[in-house]
């Protein structure tokens, strides 16, 4: 008997590893993967110019995603067009770009990190009811109400997505893979301890304005003479960032372009972030943290710690939904009555 097929969309390394974890919990289905894509004529046109190479649609993110699939021998069905599969379910890393083809299928959305702040332009996009991708950031990811099921990291995020417009009945607090068991990061082989860690964001690379000189200066002040480490965002212009840090920071400042950020956070005294999901690792580990977001709000949003069972929770929802033969409303009602509704 042929197995039913599931398509997972991937994007950043974090999104890709999360989707892999969920797929690993579904060995009774044929799982295929595709980098996030769009059939919108405007987006396809802009992709050809290279202007979107810094996004998860193209460039280094797509190269890394394809390389990851090859490394783990996972089936690549880019744009759901390579294998002519008939999918029973689509698991999405973003609900901001969902083709009309995929909207005809059963859909599950998985949260992969924090969302960007809503900009003034984003408010205009929202006010005019324009497609959320025109906001040019992740502010509205999880808030489109397009998918059938939404998997949120915490009850705080469930409230946020509902406030944005997603039907609260669709949202399940499953936890978020990669951020649901941060205590394990305390066991690591990163050789340094007792430092202040600054984790940068790819603000400029995603077409937003940043005063990097001020940020570096703030990091130096917070460190107050303590050893200062910088961990650069993987999507950042590394040469530029390194030159800027070396120009201002103390000579003993260490700059890392690679390495396990979570292990670096586990060993630090204090964590400085901008717009980065890794701030939740610091909060969950009880570190003193800094962020461009309000810290008290972040504490309410911090992913639940469920000993690494988020992927199994999400896979359970996926499995139940694939096999469900009734209406979507009946499915949601049945799941909210079950143990899968964690919060």
C-alpha positions in Angstrom: 0.0 0.0 0.0 1.4 3.4 -1.0 2.3 5.8 1.7 0.5 9.2 1.8 2.8 12.1 1.0 3.6 15.2 3.0 5.4 18.3 1.6 7.5 20.4 4.1 8.6 23.9 3.1 12.0 25.0 4.4 13.9 28.3 4.6 16.6 29.3 7.0 18.8 26.6 8.7 16.6 26.9 11.8 13.4 26.3 9.7 15.0 23.4 7.8 16.2 21.6 10.9 12.8 22.0 12.6 11.0 20.5 9.6 13.4 17.6 9.5 12.7 16.9 13.2 8.9 16.8 12.6 9.3 14.7 9.5 11.5 12.2 11.4 8.4 11.7 13.7 6.4 10.6 10.7 8.1 7.5 9.2 4.8 6.1 8.1 4.5 8.8 5.4 6.6 9.8 2.5 8.1 13.2 3.3 9.3 15.6 0.7 10.9 19.1 1.1 10.9 22.3 -0.8 12.6 25.7 -0.2 9.9 28.3 0.3 8.7 29.4 -3.1 6.1 31.6 -4.8 4.3 31.5 -8.2 3.5 35.2 -7.9 4.7 36.9 -11.2 6.1 39.9 -9.4 8.1 37.8 -6.9 9.4 35.5 -9.7 10.5 38.6 -11.7 12.3 40.1 -8.7 14.0 36.8 -7.9 15.7 36.9 -11.3 17.3 40.2 -10.4 19.0 38.8 -7.3 17.4 41.4 -5.0 15.9 38.6 -2.9 19.1 36.6 -2.5 19.2 37.7 1.2 15.8 36.2 1.8 14.8 32.5 2.4 13.5 32.3 -1.1 16.9 32.3 -2.7 20.6 32.9 -2.4 22.6 31.4 0.5 19.5 30.2 2.3 18.4 28.1 -0.7 22.0 26.8 -1.2 22.2 25.8 2.4 18.7 24.2 2.3 19.5 22.2 -0.8 22.8 21.1 0.7 21.1 20.0 3.9 18.6 17.9 2.0 21.5 16.2 0.1 23.5 15.6 3.3 20.6 13.8 5.0 19.3 12.2 1.8 15.9 13.9 2.1 13.6 14.1 -0.9 13.8 17.5 -2.6 10.6 18.5 -4.5 11.3 22.2 -5.2 8.1 24.1 -5.8 6.2 20.8 -5.6 7.1 20.4 -9.3 9.9 17.8 -9.5 8.1 14.6 -8.7 4.4 15.2 -9.7 3.3 14.1 -6.3 -0.2 14.2 -4.9 0.2 15.5 -1.4 -2.1 14.7 1.5 -0.7 17.5 3.7 1.6 20.6 3.4 3.6 21.7 6.4 4.6 25.4 6.1 7.4 27.5 7.6 5.6 30.7 6.5 2.0 31.6 5.8 3.0 34.8 4.1 3.7 33.0 0.8 1.3 30.1 0.1 0.4 29.3 -3.5 -3.1 28.8 -4.7 -2.1 25.2 -5.4 -1.1 24.6 -1.8 -4.2 26.3 -0.4 -6.3 23.6 -1.9 -4.6 21.0 0.4 -4.6 20.4 4.1 -2.1 22.8 5.7 -0.2 23.1 8.9 2.0 26.1 9.9 4.9 25.8 12.3 6.4 28.7 14.2 10.2 28.8 13.9 11.2 31.9 15.8 10.2 35.4 16.9 8.5 37.7 14.4 9.8 41.1 13.3 8.3 44.3 14.7 5.6 45.9 12.6 7.0 48.9 10.7 5.1 51.9 9.6 5.1 50.4 6.1 3.8 47.2 7.5 0.9 49.1 9.1 0.1 50.6 5.6 0.2 47.1 4.1 -2.1 45.8 6.8 -4.5 48.8 6.6 -4.9 48.4 2.8 -5.3 44.6 3.2 -2.4 44.0 0.8 -0.5 40.7 0.7 1.5 40.3 4.0 4.7 39.6 2.1 4.7 43.2 0.9 5.6 44.2 4.5 9.1 42.9 3.6 9.7 41.2 7.0 8.2 38.5 9.1 6.0 40.7 11.2 2.8 39.0 10.0 4.1 35.5 9.8 1.5 33.4 11.7 -1.2 36.0 11.4 -2.7 35.4 7.9 -5.3 32.8 8.9 -4.6 31.0 5.6 -3.5 27.7 7.1 -5.8 25.1 8.7 -3.7 24.5 11.8 -1.1 26.8 13.5 1.5 25.4 15.9 2.7 28.1 18.3 5.7 28.2 20.6 3.8 29.5 23.7 0.5 30.8 24.9 1.9 34.3 24.5 2.4 33.7 20.8 -1.0 32.1 20.5 -2.5 35.4 21.7 -0.2 37.4 19.3 -1.2 35.4 16.2 -4.9 35.6 17.2 -4.6 39.4 17.6 -3.2 39.6 14.1 -6.1 37.8 12.6 -5.7 34.1 12.8 -8.6 32.2 14.3 -7.7 31.2 17.8 -9.4 27.9 17.3 -6.8 27.0 14.7 -3.8 27.6 17.0 -2.3 24.9 19.2 0.5 25.5 21.7 2.8 22.6 20.7 6.1 24.2 21.6 8.8 25.0 19.1 11.5 22.6 18.0 15.1 23.8 18.6 13.9 26.0 21.5 11.9 23.7 23.7 14.7 22.0 25.8 17.4 24.7 26.2 18.9 23.2 29.4 20.6 20.7 27.1 22.8 23.5 25.8 24.5 23.7 29.2 26.4 20.6 28.3 28.8 21.7 25.5 32.4 21.9 24.4 32.6 25.7 23.8 35.9 26.5 25.5 35.1 29.9 26.9 33.1 31.1 29.9 32.3 34.3 31.9 31.9 36.8 29.0 29.3 39.1 27.6 27.9 37.8 24.3 26.4 40.1 21.6 24.4 38.2 18.9 23.8 40.5 15.9 20.9 40.5 13.5 20.7 40.9 9.7 18.9 44.2 9.9 20.6 45.9 7.0 20.6 42.8 4.8 16.8 42.7 5.1 16.5 46.3 3.9 16.0 48.0 7.2 18.0 50.8 8.8 20.4 50.2 11.6 22.9 52.3 13.6 25.5 49.6 13.9 28.1 52.0 15.4 25.7 52.8 18.3 24.9 49.1 18.8 28.6 48.3 19.2 29.1 51.2 21.5 26.1 50.0 23.7 27.7 46.5 23.8 31.0 47.9 25.0 29.1 49.9 27.8 27.2 46.9 28.9 30.3 44.7 29.0 31.9 47.3 31.3 35.4 46.0 30.9 34.4 42.3 30.8 35.4 40.1 27.9 33.2 40.8 25.0 32.2 38.3 22.3 30.3 39.0 19.1 28.5 36.2 17.2 27.5 37.4 13.7 24.1 36.5 12.1 24.7 33.9 9.3 22.9 36.1 6.8 25.1 39.2 7.6 27.8 40.8 5.5 30.6 39.4 7.6 33.5 41.4 6.2 31.7 44.7 6.9 30.6 43.6 10.3 34.0 42.5 11.4 35.6 45.7 10.2 33.1 47.8 12.1 33.6 45.9 15.4 37.4 46.0 15.1 37.3 49.7 14.5 35.6 50.4 17.9 35.7 47.4 20.2 38.5 46.6 22.6 41.4 44.7 21.0 40.7 41.5 23.0 37.1 41.3 21.6 36.4 38.0 19.9 34.3 37.8 16.8 32.7 34.5 15.7 31.1 33.9 12.3 30.5 30.2 12.8 29.8 28.0 15.8 26.9 27.0 17.9 25.2 30.2 19.2 23.2 28.3 21.8 26.3 26.9 23.4 27.8 30.4 23.4 24.7 31.7 25.2 24.8 28.9 27.7 28.4 29.8 28.8 27.9 33.6 28.8 27.3 35.9 31.8 25.1 38.3 29.9 23.4 38.3 26.5 22.9 41.2 24.1 20.6 40.8 21.1 18.8 42.9 18.6 15.9 41.1 16.8 16.9 37.6 17.4 15.1 34.4 18.5 18.2 33.4 20.5 17.1 35.8 23.2 14.7 33.1 24.3 17.5 30.8 25.0 19.0 33.4 27.4 15.7 34.0 29.1 14.9 30.3 29.5 18.4 29.8 31.0 17.9 32.6 33.4 20.5 34.9 31.9 20.4 38.7 32.0 19.4 39.7 28.5 19.1 42.8 26.3 16.9 43.1 23.2 15.3 45.8 21.0 12.0 44.2 22.1 10.5 44.8 25.6 12.0 42.1 27.9 8.9 41.6 29.9 6.9 41.0 26.7 9.5 38.5 25.6 9.2 36.6 28.8 5.5 36.1 28.1 6.4 34.9 24.6 9.2 32.6 25.5 8.7 29.1 24.1 7.5 26.5 26.5 10.1 24.0 27.8 8.7 20.5 27.2 11.9 18.5 27.2 12.1 18.4 23.5 8.7 17.0 22.6 7.5 19.8 20.3 8.3 17.8 17.1 6.3 14.9 18.4 3.4 17.1 19.4 3.4 18.7 15.9 3.7 15.3 14.2 0.8 14.1 16.2 -1.4 16.9 14.9 -0.2 16.3 11.3 -0.9 12.5 11.5 -4.4 13.1 13.0 -5.2 15.7 10.4 -4.1 13.6 7.5 -6.3 10.7 8.6 -9.3 12.9 9.5 -12.2 12.4 7.1 -14.6 14.9 8.5 -14.7 18.7 8.3 -12.0 21.1 9.4 -14.3 22.4 12.1 -14.9 18.9 13.4 -11.2 18.2 13.5 -10.3 21.3 15.4 -13.0 20.6 18.0 -11.8 17.0 18.5 -8.2 18.1 18.9 -9.0 20.8 21.4 -10.7 18.2 23.5 -7.6 16.0 23.3 -4.3 16.1 25.1 -2.7 17.8 22.1 -4.1 21.1 23.4 -1.2 21.7 25.8 -2.2 25.2 27.0 
